[in-house]
Amino acid sequence: MGSTYQGKARRAQPGLVAAEVAVPGQVVVSMAEIAGAAKEGLLALAAGTGLQVMAAMFAEDAA
């Protein structure tokens, strides 16, 4: 019981450039949506963290 598919090395197709790969329109739109959601999430994380730090500083000043 030999598994020949594991023994073969995967080789790049000659002449295929990344810019030539066709990407469906839905994938491009989905990636843009994902990037937008990630950006919004990072902004919310940064703002929340900043508010927590500021609250801790104010609490320390009040004490």
N, C-alpha and C positions, 0 to 999 in steps of 0.2 A: 504494500500500500504506500506508494510514493506520492509525494505532493510536489509536482513539478512547477506549479504556479508560484510557489514561494522561492524557488531557486532562480527564477529569471529576474534579472535586474530591470527596473522600470527605466525606460529611455525617453528623453524628450523627443517630440516630433520635430524633425528638421524644418526650418522655415516658418514655424509657428511663433508669432510674436504676441505678447500679452495684449497689445492694442487691437489685434485682429480677432480676438475672441468675441463672439457675439453674445451679448447679455440681453435677455428679455427686458422690456420696459418695466414690467412689474418689479423686477429685482432692483432696478435702479431707483424706483420710487420708494420701495421698502427700505433700501439702505439710507436714503435721504431722511426718511421718517425716523429710522433708528438713530441716526446721527443727531437729529434735532432733539429727540427724547433724551439722549445721553447728555447733550449740552445743557438742556433744562435741568436734568437731574444733578449734574455737577454744580450748576449755579445754585440750586436749592441747597445742596450739601454745604457749599462754601458760605452761603448766607446764614444757614442754621448754625454752623460752627462758629462763625463770627459773632452771632448774637449770644451764643453760650459763653464765649470767652469774655465778651463785653459784660454780661451779667455777672460772671465770676469776679471780674475786676471791680465792678461797682459794689458787689457784696463785700469784697475785701476792703475797699475804701470806707464803707459804712461801718465796718467792724473796727 
